[in-house]
């Protein structure tokens, strides 16, 4: 593990610890994205884009065939 990986892990752990048990604590999907970020598989920009995409789908779900 590099120093950069350690910094990522500490930053994420701190944020999760700070928000644990509050209304803004991370859900399963958010935690999974953070694991990928810690591992270096995703950048923070990619994590944010995926969260934004998921939020917009919840607000504006795609039309299903036969429904308006």
Rosetta blueprint (number, residue, H / E / L):
1 X L
2 X L
3 X H
4 X H
5 X H
6 X H
7 X H
8 X H
9 X H
10 X H
11 X H
12 X H
13 X H
14 X H
15 X H
16 X H
17 X H
18 X H
19 X H
20 X L
21 X L
22 X L
23 X L
24 X L
25 X L
26 X L
27 X L
28 X H
29 X H
30 X H
31 X H
32 X H
33 X H
34 X H
35 X H
36 X H
37 X H
38 X H
39 X L
40 X L
41 X L
42 X L
43 X L
44 X H
45 X H
46 X H
47 X H
48 X H
49 X H
50 X H
51 X H
52 X H
53 X H
54 X H
55 X H
56 X H
57 X H
58 X H
59 X H
60 X L
61 X L
62 X L
63 X L
64 X L
65 X L
66 X L
67 X L
68 X L
